[in-house]
């Protein structure tokens, strides 16, 4: 008998948890990093390697250069992320890297971003095993729950195969609450 592979359900933060994670982060640079990761569905390395020139405020897009698979792609820039980013840019005035590291000519490291996430999670009292990648999972799930077409989500995430994106179609508690059992219908 052929074994059916089990799909491990991704950890997802609900919108309130994401909100707490961001608003309870007082450091403006850290808040901008978390906001960009969630609002654009970015991987940790993609956030770290953003350049100031990758943000297109006219088109409300973010250019992700050389993402996974060495592919470039565009993703969305939310109005709230733009507001936070505007405050950050005015205060920090980065020139090349959007989020420079300890040395201005180098990007922030993925491990530093991981520390930022762990501290934010602690402040927000989130007990789920949430990492930066969970913000990406949450972005995809929230888009699908909001009715965004799965092909559009696939493109925003930079997935080559739709099979990779399908893991976000799991039945969330919000979706379960909207489903009526066939026993309760005539």
N, C-alpha and C positions, 0 to 999 in steps of 0.2 A: 504494500500500500504506500502510495506517494505521500510524503509529509507536506502539509500545507504550511508555508512559512508564516510565523506570527508577526504581525506588525506591532511594534511597541508604540503605544500612544504617546505623542509628545506632551510635555508639560506646557500648559497654557496659563498665562495670567489673565484674569478677567480685566475689563476696562478700569474698574475701580482700583485694582491692585497696581496697574500700570500708572494710573494717575497719582497714587500715593508715592510710588517709587520716584516719580519725576518731581512732584511738588515738594517733597520732603528733602530734596537734595538742594542745599543752600549754595554750594559752590557752583557758580555760573558755568564754568567750563565743564564740570561734571554733568550738570543738568543738560547742557547742550549736547553732550555726547550721548546720554541716555535718550534724549528726545530724538536725535537724528537716527539712532539705531532703530527705535520703535517706529517712528513715523515714516521711515523709508524702507524698512525691512532689511537692514544691512547686517552683514556678517561682521564679527568683531574686527577682522583684518581690513574690511572695507571701510569701516568707520575710521580706523587708525590711519589709513592711507588716503583719506579725502584731502583734496587741495582746495584752497579758497576758490580757485577758478572752476571747480567742478559744480559749484552751486549756481544754477541759472534761475534767478528770481523772476525774470520776465516770463519764462515758460513754466516756472514752479516745478523744476526737475533737478535731479541730482545725477551727475554722471559718475558711474562706478567704473573705474579703470581697472582692467585686468583682474576681474573678480575670479571666482573659482572657475577653473577650466580656461583661464587666461582670456576671458571674454569681457568686452566692454558692454555696458548696458545702461539704460536710463531707468530711474525709478522716480517716484513722486516726492515732492516736498510739500509738506502740509503748511497751512497758514500759521498754525500755532508753533510749529518748528521754526518757521521763518522769523517769527517774533522773538523767540528765544535766541536764535542764531544772530539776529540783529543786535540784541543786547550784548551777546558774547563778543561779536566782532568789534563793536564800539569799545568795549572794556579791554579786550586783550590785543586787538589789532594784529592778528596773525598775517603774515605776508605770503608764505608759500603753502606750508601744511596747514590745513584748517585747525587741526589739533596737534600743535607741536609738542614734542616731549621735553625732557629736561634741557636738552640742547635744541635751540630754535630751528636749526637746519635739519633736524631729524623728527620723524613723526612720533607721536605717543606710542608706547608699546601695547601689545595685546594684553600682557600681564597687568599693566597699570589700569587698563580699562576693566579687566576682570576684578581688580581690587575695588574700583569705583562701584561696580555692580554689587559686589558683596556688601559693601558699606551701605549702599542705598537700600538693599533688600532688608538689612538689619534694621535700619531706621523705619522702614515701612511695615515692619513686623510681618514679613512674608515668610512663611515656613516651607513653602514648596521648594523643591530643588531647582531654583531658578538661576540660570546663567544668562549671559548676554545673548546666547543663541535662542533662549526662550522668548526674548523680545521679538525676534524674527518669527518664531512660531506663532506668537500672539498676533503680530501684524497680519500674517496670512490668514489665520483663523478669523480674526475680527473683520477682515475684508470679505471673506466668504460668507460669514454670518450676516453681513450687511448687504449681500446680494451681488457682490462683484463677480463677474464671470471668471471661471477657473483658469481660462486661457490668459486673461489679463494678469491674474495673480502669478501664474507661471512665468510670464514675461517680466514682471516686476521683481521676482525673486531670482531670475536668471537661471531657471531650471531648464536643462536641455530636454528632459523627458517629462511628460505630463504625469507619469507614474510617480515621480518624486513629489509633485504638488498634491496628488490625491490624498496623501496622509493627513492633510489639513481638513479633509471632508468628514472627519470623525464626528460623531454625534455629540455635540456639546450640551451641557445642562440647559442652556438657553433654548437650543433647538428642541430638546426633549420636552420642555415645558410647553412648546407650541404644537406638539403632535397629539392628536386625538386617537385613542385606541379604536380599532375597528368595532370592538364590542359596544362602544358608546355611540356609534353612528347607526342609522337605520339602513 
